Amino acid sequence: MHLEGKVAVVTGAGSGIGHAIVIGLAGEGASIVVADVDGERAVAVAAKLEEAGAEALAVTVDVSQSDQVEAMIQATVDRFGRLDILVNNAGRAARGFVSEMDDEAWDKVIGVNLRGTFLCSRAVLRHMIPQRSGRIVNTASGLGLRGSPGGAVYGASKAAIINFTKSLAQEVARYGITVNAIAPGVTDTPFWRANRSEAEIEEAYRRGLVGRAEDFMPLVVFLCSEAGGIHSGITVDREVFVQRGES
Ligand SMILES: NC(=O)c1ccc[n+]([C@@H]2O[C@H](COP(=O)([O-])OP(=O)(O)OC[C@H]3O[C@@H](n4cnc5c(N)ncnc54)[C@H](O)[C@@H]3O)[C@@H](O)[C@H]2O)c1
């Protein structure tokens, strides 16, 4: 077990990629804070982890709200006494052309994806810097590396996360803290299925473009491990998924 004794906070862990990541981290011995704006989902995932023998705490949090983020980190330290890993996974999207986008849609996406990543990172660093160790993994997206019509706000938020990752990695390297990012490609989660027709989903599968949430488990476990400490500031881009011989 690579993460025995470590404590991990994973945001957006009630569903999709975050859910898969907490299973991966718990499987390596980490204690988990399952953080999600949907409290019921967080409780259900934490219960599942505990059934499997892990230690888990469910926290309801909107990562775009500073006071809620501070309370989440305090609850983590109160329960587990330390904090070693943060996975900034919570995210939301809005599609729409810039010429037609209203302020609220823009602010919501930037608020959760970018401000949320900043708020959670700042809050955990108050604990990681004094202990001289820590791992932060941010969730960008292939769309943060490539533009798409209707994807400006989402893509801009994810591109900003990539730069945030590089800058923060340089700020905290001296404390033994690493900061990396994953950039998932198309991944079959409720987030991806929302607002897509069955025909679009079928076409994406036919072209072999669709990955599974579990695909990220080994990568995130590695980036959070001792061995993963040689990498900081990188973004692992996952544009195309290798076919697994499934039809
Ligand atoms: N699925 C994809 O194709 C894909 C591709 C690239 C990047 N991503 C990124 O991966 C991450 C996870 O996406 P997913 O596909 O697993 O989505 P998902 O919708 O299955 O899960 C996202 C979770 O985040 C939670 N969440 C949303 N807003 C929140 C907030 N303000 N505070 C706390 N929790 C909040 C949701 O309740 C949900 O449980 C996101 O950052 C997303 O942008 C996904």
The ligand as an ORCA input file, in Angstrom:
! r2SCAN-3c Opt
* xyz 0 1
  N     -16.073     13.630    -18.085
  C     -15.278     14.221    -18.962
  O     -15.344     13.937    -20.193
  C     -14.230     15.211    -18.507
  C     -13.242     15.605    -19.421
  C     -12.265     16.517    -19.014
  C     -12.282     17.012    -17.714
  N     -13.248     16.625    -16.857
  C     -13.203     17.204    -15.501
  O     -13.186     16.153    -14.540
  C     -13.773     16.614    -13.329
  C     -14.813     15.616    -12.864
  O     -15.808     15.516    -13.864
  P     -16.786     14.255    -14.004
  O     -16.903     14.003    -15.442
  O     -16.385     13.188    -13.070
  O     -18.152     14.969    -13.511
  P     -19.373     14.490    -12.597
  O     -20.461     15.456    -12.862
  O     -19.631     13.033    -12.745
  O     -18.802     14.769    -11.116
  C     -18.505     16.058    -10.706
  C     -18.838     16.180     -9.229
  O     -18.485     17.506     -8.804
  C     -19.484     17.981     -7.928
  N     -19.487     19.434     -7.913
  C     -19.963     20.271     -8.870
  N     -19.859     21.544     -8.451
  C     -19.285     21.508     -7.225
  C     -18.930     22.500     -6.271
  N     -19.186     23.806     -6.511
  N     -18.343     22.119     -5.111
  C     -18.130     20.812     -4.852
  N     -18.483     19.815     -5.698
  C     -19.045     20.170     -6.872
  C     -20.770     17.412     -8.498
  O     -21.814     17.387     -7.513
  C     -20.323     16.011     -8.921
  O     -20.519     15.055     -7.883
  C     -14.327     18.014    -13.624
  O     -13.401     18.984    -13.161
  C     -14.405     18.046    -15.139
  O     -14.294     19.356    -15.652
  C     -14.220     15.724    -17.209
*
